[in-house]
Amino acid sequence: MVAQAADPGDRDREVSTVIYLIVGVDRSTFAPWHRNVAACDVTSAKRIAAQRAAEQRIDLVVAAVIGPYSSVLDEPAHERPAAPKAA
């Protein structure tokens, strides 16, 4: 599915929506959790999944993001949160 940009002058900016399978566990119970999420990128898919899980009172730890053709996807380096530094 392709969504058009809101501004008709921005026809070059088309956003592709992809269905991702988000797989994870509940941090407190280690119960498995998975959902399909439609998003424009991996980071957005993980955020949406965390919101959906939170609505079910699940503290989600994402184990994998699976995209088109069953490919396991990593979050791009420029979108990853900074790693905590050791004291």
N, C-alpha and C positions, 0 to 999 in steps of 0.2 A: 504494500500500500504506500502511495506517495502522497504527502500532504503539500499543498501549494503554500507558498509564503503569503502572509497576510497582505502585504503591499504588492499591488499588481506590477509595480515597477521593478520588483525584485524577483522576476521570473527565473533568474539564474540560481536563486537560493531555494532549492527543493529539498525537503527533509524526508528521508526514507525511514519508515517505521518497520521494525523487525520484531518478530516474536522470539523472545528468549525464554528458555526454561531455567528458572532459578532453583537451585538445590541447596539446602542448608539444614541446620539443626537448631533447635531451641537451646539457647545457652544454659538455661536452668535445668532442663529435663533430658537433654540430648535426644529428644524425639525428632525424627526426621520430618522435613518440611519441603514441599516443592510446589511451584505455581508457574504457569505461563504468564509472561508479562510482555505487553507491547510497548516498545520504547525506541527512541532514536539512537541510543548508544548504550554501552555496557554500564556506565556509571548511573545513568537514569534508570535503567532496568533494576539495578541493585537498590536504588533509593525507593523506587515504587514497591519492590518486593518487601523491603523493610517496613514501609508504611502499612502494607496489607497485613503483614505478620503482626505488627504492633496492634492493629485493630482486633486481632484474635488473641491478644495478650501473650504473644510469642516474642521473645528476645532473640531475634534471628542472627545467626552467624552463617554467612553465605559461604558455602563450600565450593560451588561451581556455577558458572554462567555458561549455558549451552546455547549456541546460536545456530544459524542456518547450516544445514548439512551435518548436523550433530557435532560441530566443532566446539571444543571447550575454549572459551575466550578469556583473556586476561584483560584487566583494566589498563588502559594506556598509561604509561609512566607519568605523563603530564597531568593526568587526572587523579592519580593516587594521592591519598593523604600523606603528608610527610611522616616518615618513620620516627618514632620517639627515640631520642638519643639517650644512651646510658649515662648515668650520673657519675 
